[in-house]
């Protein structure tokens, strides 16, 4: 049960405020709508030049301790970067790379941390391979296997929805080892040995891949600490839900901007359609839902890591942000009329991003079912 006597409170530090301001300006400049659409047809996964700029700004090491070349802050500060990225529909692999760093920090050996965390801070790209074709959001339900072969591990099975796998320098893969969940690092060599297939997903502003691991072997030293695998998976689930919530809140804000701009420019019967109550009121409802979701988001950013209280806050944020983006983008499509149902309407891109964010690591109904057991 939630401890009401020691409940965390929302905090917003000077560092978060500065990062939010810089990230908002950066995303407005680097991810205009026409460039986002151009990225859909581009051959590469993302704009490497923009990624290098993000690395130069120190964003990849925000939640990495200073001893490994990071800033020594936390996921709460990463949230203030991811939210503007969601607002601009940015497709850079910041979230997956941050989660790989979190996996190393939570469950990696000292040697693994020393080798990889400085590289991540310097611009190395991380991919997270936790999802399997069965689609179960229970990360411990694993059909991928890791088997010991002397001083090596032989992998088998399939991972899905591995974003930017073709460009990754490092991937963290979950597999069953000796009947228990384990996490394994795949470097460029191991990733090159895997069969990587492009997936066609609802959100084409990002690249998703299927990873076929049959025949892939890695040194035994690539195994993260087996004793910490369960705790690391639990942490990754919460961290991923938090950052996806930030992306969804940003997306809700972005699609509301698209809607308001259209309501102020489109005329029917010699009147701007934004003057009609049937359109004004749902737009206000979308704004209120977005602001409520942001409150949940920044409370969760403050509370994550605080045991059950933190888990409750993160699951609430994931559910609320998913609903907020779904409602705002649905109304945006409806208000654009027939044009809204075409791919040329920007509202479509936000709806697709919302479906992607909600489906990753559990939709709103999934998290509310878990919350029911935790709170009642």
C-alpha positions as CSV (number, residue, x, y, z in Angstrom):
1,X,0.0,0.0,0.0
2,X,1.1,3.6,-0.6
3,X,2.7,5.1,2.4
4,X,0.8,8.4,2.8
5,X,3.2,9.6,5.6
6,X,6.3,9.5,3.4
7,X,4.8,10.3,0.0
8,X,7.2,11.9,-2.5
9,X,6.4,15.4,-3.8
10,X,6.9,16.8,-7.2
11,X,10.2,18.6,-7.6
12,X,11.6,20.5,-10.5
13,X,15.3,21.5,-10.2
14,X,17.2,24.2,-11.9
15,X,19.0,21.6,-14.0
16,X,15.7,20.2,-15.2
17,X,14.4,23.7,-16.1
18,X,17.6,24.5,-18.1
19,X,17.6,21.1,-19.9
20,X,13.9,21.6,-20.8
21,X,14.6,25.0,-22.2
22,X,17.6,23.9,-24.2
23,X,15.9,20.7,-25.5
24,X,12.8,22.6,-26.5
25,X,14.8,25.0,-28.6
26,X,17.0,22.3,-30.0
27,X,14.1,20.1,-31.1
28,X,12.2,23.0,-32.7
29,X,15.3,23.8,-34.8
30,X,16.4,20.2,-35.7
31,X,13.0,18.4,-36.1
32,X,10.6,20.6,-38.1
33,X,7.7,18.7,-39.6
34,X,9.0,18.6,-43.1
35,X,12.3,17.1,-41.9
36,X,10.4,14.4,-39.9
37,X,8.5,13.4,-43.0
38,X,11.7,13.3,-45.0
39,X,13.2,10.9,-42.4
40,X,10.5,8.4,-43.0
41,X,11.8,7.8,-46.5
42,X,15.5,8.2,-45.7
43,X,17.7,5.1,-46.0
44,X,19.4,5.5,-42.6
45,X,17.8,5.0,-39.2
46,X,18.3,8.6,-38.1
47,X,20.3,11.8,-38.8
48,X,23.8,11.0,-37.6
49,X,24.8,14.7,-37.6
50,X,22.0,15.6,-35.2
51,X,22.9,12.6,-33.0
52,X,26.5,13.8,-32.8
53,X,25.1,17.2,-31.7
54,X,23.0,15.6,-29.0
55,X,26.1,13.7,-27.8
56,X,28.1,17.0,-27.7
57,X,25.4,18.5,-25.6
58,X,26.0,15.8,-23.0
59,X,22.5,14.3,-23.3
60,X,23.6,10.7,-23.5
61,X,25.4,10.9,-20.2
62,X,22.8,12.9,-18.2
63,X,21.9,9.9,-16.1
64,X,25.4,8.4,-16.0
65,X,27.7,9.0,-13.0
66,X,30.6,11.4,-13.5
67,X,33.2,8.7,-12.9
68,X,32.1,7.2,-16.3
69,X,32.1,10.5,-18.1
70,X,28.5,11.5,-17.5
71,X,26.8,14.4,-15.7
72,X,25.8,12.4,-12.6
73,X,22.1,13.5,-12.7
74,X,19.2,11.1,-13.1
75,X,16.2,9.9,-15.1
76,X,14.2,12.9,-14.0
77,X,16.6,15.1,-16.0
78,X,16.4,12.8,-19.0
79,X,12.6,13.3,-18.9
80,X,13.0,17.0,-19.6
81,X,14.9,16.1,-22.8
82,X,12.6,13.3,-24.0
83,X,9.4,15.4,-23.6
84,X,10.4,18.0,-26.2
85,X,11.6,15.2,-28.4
86,X,8.2,13.6,-28.3
87,X,6.6,17.0,-29.0
88,X,8.7,17.2,-32.2
89,X,8.3,13.5,-33.1
90,X,12.1,13.1,-33.0
91,X,13.3,9.7,-34.0
92,X,16.8,9.7,-32.5
93,X,17.7,6.7,-30.3
94,X,18.1,8.6,-27.0
95,X,15.6,6.5,-25.1
96,X,17.0,3.2,-26.1
97,X,20.6,4.3,-25.5
98,X,19.6,5.7,-22.1
99,X,18.0,2.4,-21.1
100,X,21.1,0.4,-22.2
101,X,23.1,2.7,-19.9
102,X,20.6,2.0,-17.1
103,X,20.9,-1.7,-17.6
104,X,24.7,-1.4,-17.2
105,X,24.4,0.8,-14.1
106,X,21.9,-1.5,-12.4
107,X,23.2,-4.9,-13.4
108,X,26.5,-4.7,-15.2
109,X,29.9,-5.8,-13.9
110,X,32.5,-3.2,-13.1
111,X,34.4,-4.2,-16.2
112,X,31.3,-3.7,-18.4
113,X,30.6,-0.3,-16.9
114,X,34.2,0.8,-17.4
115,X,34.2,-0.3,-21.0
116,X,30.8,0.8,-22.2
117,X,29.5,3.8,-20.2
118,X,32.2,6.2,-21.4
119,X,31.5,5.1,-25.0
120,X,27.8,5.7,-24.5
121,X,28.4,9.2,-23.2
122,X,30.6,9.8,-26.2
123,X,27.9,8.9,-28.7
124,X,27.7,5.1,-28.9
125,X,24.2,3.9,-29.8
126,X,22.4,1.4,-27.6
127,X,19.5,-0.9,-28.5
128,X,17.3,-2.7,-26.1
129,X,16.0,-6.2,-27.1
130,X,13.5,-7.3,-24.4
131,X,10.3,-8.0,-26.4
132,X,9.5,-11.3,-28.1
133,X,6.9,-12.4,-30.7
134,X,4.5,-13.6,-28.1
135,X,3.9,-10.0,-27.0
136,X,3.7,-10.7,-23.3
137,X,4.5,-7.5,-21.3
138,X,6.0,-9.7,-18.5
139,X,9.7,-9.3,-19.2
140,X,10.5,-12.5,-17.4
141,X,8.5,-14.6,-19.9
142,X,11.3,-15.6,-22.2
143,X,11.5,-18.0,-25.1
144,X,15.0,-16.8,-26.1
145,X,17.7,-19.0,-24.7
146,X,21.3,-18.6,-23.6
147,X,23.3,-21.8,-23.2
148,X,26.8,-22.2,-21.8
149,X,29.4,-23.6,-24.1
150,X,32.7,-23.5,-22.3
151,X,33.7,-19.9,-21.9
152,X,31.0,-18.7,-24.3
153,X,27.2,-18.3,-24.4
154,X,25.2,-19.5,-27.4
155,X,22.0,-17.6,-28.0
156,X,18.8,-18.6,-29.8
157,X,15.4,-17.2,-30.4
158,X,13.8,-14.0,-31.8
159,X,13.5,-10.5,-30.4
160,X,11.1,-7.9,-31.9
161,X,10.7,-4.1,-31.8
162,X,14.4,-3.5,-31.4
163,X,14.7,0.1,-32.4
164,X,17.8,1.2,-34.4
165,X,19.3,-2.3,-34.1
166,X,21.0,-1.9,-37.5
167,X,22.9,1.2,-36.3
168,X,23.6,0.1,-32.7
169,X,27.1,-0.2,-31.2
170,X,25.7,-2.2,-28.3
171,X,22.5,-4.2,-27.5
172,X,21.2,-5.5,-24.3
173,X,19.3,-8.8,-24.9
174,X,17.2,-10.7,-22.4
175,X,17.3,-14.5,-22.5
176,X,16.6,-17.5,-20.3
177,X,19.8,-19.0,-18.8
178,X,19.6,-22.1,-16.6
179,X,15.9,-21.5,-16.4
180,X,16.2,-17.9,-15.1
181,X,16.1,-14.5,-16.8
182,X,19.5,-13.1,-17.8
183,X,20.8,-10.1,-19.7
184,X,23.6,-10.3,-22.3
185,X,25.6,-7.6,-24.1
186,X,25.9,-7.8,-27.8
187,X,28.6,-5.7,-29.4
188,X,28.9,-4.8,-33.1
189,X,30.5,-8.2,-33.9
190,X,27.7,-10.2,-32.2
191,X,25.1,-8.0,-33.7
192,X,26.7,-8.6,-37.1
193,X,26.3,-12.3,-36.6
194,X,22.6,-12.0,-35.8
195,X,20.0,-11.8,-38.6
196,X,18.5,-8.3,-38.5
197,X,15.2,-7.7,-40.4
198,X,13.5,-4.4,-40.7
199,X,9.9,-4.4,-39.3
200,X,7.1,-2.4,-40.7
201,X,5.5,-0.7,-37.6
202,X,2.8,1.8,-37.1
203,X,5.2,4.7,-36.3
204,X,7.5,5.0,-39.4
205,X,9.3,8.0,-37.9
206,X,11.6,5.4,-36.2
207,X,13.1,2.2,-37.3
208,X,12.3,-1.1,-35.7
209,X,13.9,-4.4,-36.3
210,X,13.5,-8.1,-35.6
211,X,16.6,-9.8,-34.2
212,X,17.1,-13.5,-35.0
213,X,19.7,-14.8,-32.5
214,X,20.1,-18.4,-33.6
215,X,23.8,-19.2,-34.1
216,X,25.0,-16.1,-32.2
217,X,27.7,-16.7,-29.6
218,X,29.3,-14.2,-27.2
219,X,32.0,-14.5,-24.6
220,X,30.8,-15.4,-21.1
221,X,32.1,-12.0,-20.0
222,X,29.2,-10.4,-22.0
223,X,26.7,-11.7,-19.3
224,X,25.5,-9.1,-16.9
225,X,25.5,-10.0,-13.2
226,X,23.1,-13.0,-13.1
227,X,22.2,-12.2,-9.4
228,X,21.0,-8.8,-10.4
229,X,19.1,-9.8,-13.6
230,X,15.6,-9.7,-12.0
231,X,16.1,-6.4,-10.3
232,X,17.6,-4.9,-13.6
233,X,14.6,-6.0,-15.6
234,X,12.2,-4.5,-13.1
235,X,14.2,-1.2,-13.2
236,X,14.3,-1.2,-17.0
237,X,10.5,-1.6,-17.1
238,X,10.0,1.4,-14.9
239,X,12.6,3.5,-16.6
240,X,11.2,2.7,-20.0
241,X,7.6,3.5,-18.9
242,X,8.8,6.8,-17.5
243,X,10.6,7.8,-20.7
244,X,7.7,6.6,-22.9
245,X,5.4,8.7,-20.7
246,X,7.6,11.7,-21.3
247,X,7.4,11.1,-25.1
248,X,3.7,10.7,-25.0
249,X,3.2,13.9,-23.0
250,X,5.3,15.7,-25.5
251,X,3.3,14.2,-28.3
252,X,0.1,15.3,-26.8
253,X,1.4,18.9,-26.5
254,X,2.6,18.7,-30.1
255,X,-0.6,17.5,-31.6
256,X,-2.6,20.1,-29.6
257,X,-0.4,22.7,-31.3
258,X,-1.3,21.2,-34.7
259,X,-5.0,21.3,-33.8
260,X,-5.0,24.9,-32.5
261,X,-3.1,26.1,-35.6
262,X,-5.7,24.5,-37.8
263,X,-8.7,25.8,-35.8
264,X,-7.3,29.3,-36.2
265,X,-6.8,29.1,-39.9
266,X,-9.6,27.0,-41.4
267,X,-12.9,28.7,-42.2
268,X,-16.4,27.4,-42.8
269,X,-19.4,29.5,-43.4
270,X,-17.2,32.6,-43.2
271,X,-16.1,31.8,-39.6
272,X,-13.0,30.2,-38.2
273,X,-13.9,26.7,-37.1
274,X,-12.1,27.4,-33.8
275,X,-15.0,29.6,-32.8
276,X,-17.4,26.7,-32.7
277,X,-18.0,25.2,-29.2
278,X,-18.1,21.7,-30.6
279,X,-14.4,22.1,-31.4
280,X,-13.3,24.4,-28.7
281,X,-14.5,22.3,-25.8
282,X,-12.8,19.0,-26.8
283,X,-9.6,20.9,-27.5
284,X,-9.7,22.3,-23.9
285,X,-10.4,18.7,-22.7
286,X,-7.3,17.6,-24.6
287,X,-5.2,20.3,-23.0
288,X,-6.5,19.5,-19.5
289,X,-5.7,15.8,-20.0
290,X,-2.2,16.6,-21.2
291,X,-1.5,18.8,-18.2
292,X,-2.8,16.1,-15.9
293,X,-0.6,13.6,-17.5
294,X,2.4,15.9,-17.2
295,X,1.7,16.2,-13.5
296,X,1.8,12.4,-13.2
297,X,4.9,12.4,-15.3
298,X,7.0,14.8,-13.2
299,X,5.7,13.2,-10.0
300,X,6.9,9.8,-11.3
301,X,10.2,11.3,-12.4
302,X,10.7,12.5,-8.8
303,X,9.5,9.2,-7.2
304,X,11.1,6.6,-9.5
305,X,13.3,4.3,-7.5
306,X,11.4,4.9,-4.3
307,X,10.1,1.3,-4.0
308,X,6.4,0.7,-4.3
309,X,5.6,4.4,-4.3
310,X,7.8,4.9,-7.3
311,X,6.3,2.0,-9.2
312,X,2.8,3.2,-8.5
313,X,3.7,6.7,-9.8
314,X,5.4,5.4,-13.0
315,X,2.5,3.1,-13.8
316,X,0.0,5.9,-13.3
317,X,2.1,8.2,-15.5
318,X,2.2,5.6,-18.3
319,X,-1.6,5.0,-18.2
320,X,-2.4,8.8,-18.1
321,X,0.0,9.8,-20.8
322,X,-1.2,7.1,-23.1
323,X,-4.8,8.2,-22.8
324,X,-3.9,11.9,-23.1
325,X,-2.1,11.4,-26.4
326,X,-4.7,9.0,-27.8
327,X,-7.5,11.5,-27.1
328,X,-5.6,14.6,-28.3
329,X,-4.5,12.9,-31.6
330,X,-8.0,11.3,-32.2
331,X,-9.6,14.8,-31.9
332,X,-7.0,16.3,-34.1
333,X,-7.7,13.8,-36.9
334,X,-11.4,14.3,-36.5
335,X,-11.2,18.1,-36.6
336,X,-9.2,18.0,-39.8
337,X,-12.1,16.3,-41.5
338,X,-11.4,14.1,-44.5
339,X,-7.8,15.4,-44.7
340,X,-7.2,14.2,-41.2
341,X,-7.6,10.6,-42.3
342,X,-4.8,10.9,-44.9
343,X,-1.2,10.3,-44.2
344,X,-0.4,13.9,-45.3
345,X,-2.0,15.3,-42.2
346,X,0.6,15.7,-39.3
347,X,-2.1,14.6,-36.8
348,X,-1.7,11.1,-38.3
349,X,2.0,11.0,-37.3
350,X,1.1,11.8,-33.7
351,X,-1.6,9.2,-33.5
352,X,0.8,6.6,-34.8
353,X,3.5,7.7,-32.3
354,X,0.8,7.4,-29.5
355,X,0.0,3.8,-30.6
356,X,3.7,2.9,-30.5
357,X,4.3,4.5,-27.1
358,X,1.2,2.9,-25.6
359,X,2.0,-0.6,-26.9
360,X,5.6,-0.6,-25.5
361,X,5.9,-2.0,-22.0
362,X,2.1,-2.2,-21.4
363,X,-0.9,-0.2,-22.4
364,X,-3.1,1.8,-20.0
365,X,-5.4,-1.1,-19.2
366,X,-2.4,-3.3,-18.4
367,X,-1.0,-0.8,-15.9
368,X,-4.3,-0.1,-14.3
369,X,-4.9,-3.9,-13.7
370,X,-1.6,-4.0,-11.9
371,X,-2.4,-0.7,-10.0
372,X,-5.7,-2.2,-8.8
373,X,-3.8,-5.0,-7.0
374,X,-1.2,-2.5,-5.6
375,X,-3.6,0.1,-4.3
376,X,-6.6,-2.0,-3.1
